[in-house]
Amino acid sequence: MKAYVLYSGGKDSSLMAILLKRMGFNVELLTVNFGVYDSYVSASKSAKSIGINHNVLKLDKNILNKSVDIILNDGFPNNGISYLHKSVIEELADLANKNSVSAIADGTRRDDRTPKLDKNEIRSLEDRKNIQYVNLDSFGYKTIETLVYNLFEITKEKSNRDNSSDYEVEIRYLMDNEKDGNSIELFPEHYQTRVIGLK
């Protein structure tokens, strides 16, 4: 499975790249450039030092222009940088889809103020682009699925109280045995996955 990592050459994007590589992803580092300055040279050196393939993602200068206009209009950089990052993420997701790459990532962290996608923006991106998006803030459902199936042996069975330890087991038991309810009316039959070993 392949992942594109937006790469600045810094510690955060390097950490993300190494984490994904160690989890079994075929990682390609991509540094964005708008043709204004060869800003990718430093990142290329950093990529070489960690032994991961690096390329430059050349994007339309109009994205950069709009970002600068926002910064100048606001009188501070946050909104302009945020616009730029979100635009880049959209472009990266489109490139990933075009090349059958299943995940994109960056090194944004929980305590970053900008650039950063919030949880709703991440969900929207993953749903709209059918892509996994990973950063250092959280792991989305699709990414968890990938990690789990790379690490564990899994069984999938019809859910019952003997093969699950989630909340539903006790909720259903209480409803059926102490509340005169019929849990099957509220909890339709479904399958439950369970870890049965390490790969």
Summary of the structure (lengths in Angstrom):
residues: 199
radius of gyration: 21.6
end to end distance: 16.7
largest distance: 71.1
contacts: 573
relative contact order: 0.12
helix: 48%
strand: 23%
